[in-house]
C-alpha cells in the first residue's frame, strides 16, 4: 500500500483501545507532496500564479488522483483529478503546458474523457 510513497513522510494513526489493542492506519501524503515528488522537486512556487516550477502530464495527474483516492471527498475519478489540478495551481505547476484552470475547463468540456476512464 505504501510502495508508491517510498522516501516520503506518510501520516500514520495508531488507535489504542482501553484493552491496549491497537490498530495502525496509514494515510497518504499531502497531494502537494505527491505532485512535487513526480517532478523531483523539494518545494513549490514562491509566487503561485506568476511562477511555474514544473509541468505534469495529465496521465501523471491521474496517477496522483488514484493514489489519493481513499482520502478524497468524491468517488468519481474526474472530480479527484480536478482536486489534484487545483493543488497543481497552488504549487505553481502546469499540466501539459497549460494553466490547471484551463485543464479543468477542458475536462468539463469532455476533452479528456478517454484519459479519465
C-alpha positions as CSV (number, residue, x, y, z in Angstrom):
1,X,0.0,0.0,0.0
2,X,2.8,2.4,0.7
3,X,5.2,1.4,-2.1
4,X,4.3,4.5,-4.1
5,X,5.3,6.7,-1.2
6,X,8.8,5.5,-0.7
7,X,11.0,8.1,0.8
8,X,8.1,10.4,1.7
9,X,6.6,11.3,5.0
10,X,3.3,9.4,5.4
11,X,0.7,10.2,8.1
12,X,0.1,7.3,10.5
13,X,-2.6,7.0,13.2
14,X,-2.2,4.5,16.0
15,X,-5.6,3.8,17.6
16,X,-5.4,2.2,21.0
17,X,-8.5,1.0,22.9
18,X,-9.0,0.5,26.6
19,X,-7.8,-3.1,26.4
20,X,-4.5,-2.0,24.8
21,X,-5.4,-3.5,21.4
22,X,-4.2,-1.2,18.7
23,X,-4.8,-0.5,15.0
24,X,-2.4,1.2,12.7
25,X,-4.0,3.4,10.0
26,X,-1.6,4.5,7.2
27,X,-2.7,7.6,5.3
28,X,-1.4,9.2,2.1
29,X,1.0,12.1,1.9
30,X,-0.5,15.5,1.0
31,X,-1.4,16.0,-2.7
32,X,1.2,18.8,-3.0
33,X,4.0,16.4,-1.8
34,X,2.9,13.8,-4.4
35,X,3.0,16.4,-7.2
36,X,6.4,17.7,-6.2
37,X,7.7,14.1,-5.9
38,X,6.6,13.4,-9.5
39,X,8.6,16.4,-10.6
40,X,11.6,15.6,-8.4
41,X,11.2,19.0,-6.6
42,X,11.5,19.8,-2.9
43,X,9.2,22.8,-2.9
44,X,6.6,24.6,-5.0
45,X,6.5,28.1,-6.4
46,X,7.1,31.0,-4.1
47,X,4.5,33.0,-6.1
48,X,2.0,30.5,-7.5
49,X,0.1,32.1,-10.4
50,X,3.1,34.0,-11.6
51,X,5.8,31.4,-11.1
52,X,5.9,28.0,-12.7
53,X,8.2,25.3,-11.1
54,X,7.3,22.4,-13.3
55,X,4.9,20.7,-15.7
56,X,3.0,17.4,-15.3
57,X,1.2,15.3,-17.9
58,X,-2.5,14.7,-17.5
59,X,-1.5,11.0,-17.0
60,X,0.7,11.9,-14.0
61,X,-2.2,13.9,-12.6
62,X,-4.5,10.9,-13.0
63,X,-1.8,8.7,-11.3
64,X,-1.8,11.1,-8.3
65,X,-5.6,11.2,-8.1
66,X,-5.7,7.4,-8.0
67,X,-3.0,7.4,-5.2
68,X,-5.1,9.9,-3.2
69,X,-8.5,8.3,-4.0
70,X,-9.1,6.9,-0.5
71,X,-8.7,10.3,1.2
72,X,-10.7,12.4,-1.3
73,X,-14.3,13.5,-0.9
74,X,-15.6,12.3,-4.3
75,X,-15.7,8.7,-5.6
76,X,-15.6,10.0,-9.2
77,X,-12.1,10.0,-10.7
78,X,-12.9,13.1,-12.8
79,X,-13.6,15.0,-9.5
80,X,-10.5,13.6,-7.9
81,X,-8.4,14.8,-10.9
82,X,-9.9,18.3,-10.6
83,X,-8.9,18.3,-7.0
84,X,-5.3,17.4,-7.9
85,X,-5.4,20.1,-10.6
86,X,-6.4,22.7,-8.0
87,X,-3.4,21.7,-5.9
88,X,-1.2,22.0,-9.0
89,X,-2.3,25.6,-9.3
90,X,-1.4,26.3,-5.7
91,X,2.1,24.9,-6.0
92,X,2.9,26.5,-9.4
93,X,2.7,23.5,-11.7
94,X,1.2,23.5,-15.2
95,X,-0.4,20.5,-16.8
96,X,0.6,19.6,-20.4
97,X,1.9,23.2,-20.6
98,X,-1.4,24.7,-19.6
99,X,-2.7,26.5,-16.6
100,X,-4.6,23.9,-14.4
101,X,-7.7,26.1,-14.6
102,X,-7.7,25.7,-18.4
103,X,-7.3,21.9,-18.0
104,X,-10.3,21.8,-15.6
105,X,-12.3,23.8,-18.1
106,X,-11.3,21.3,-20.8
107,X,-12.3,18.4,-18.6
108,X,-15.7,20.0,-18.1
109,X,-16.0,20.2,-21.9
110,X,-15.2,16.5,-22.2
111,X,-11.8,16.8,-23.8
112,X,-10.1,14.2,-21.6
113,X,-12.9,11.6,-21.5
114,X,-10.6,8.9,-22.9
115,X,-7.8,9.5,-20.4
116,X,-10.1,9.7,-17.4
117,X,-11.6,6.2,-17.7
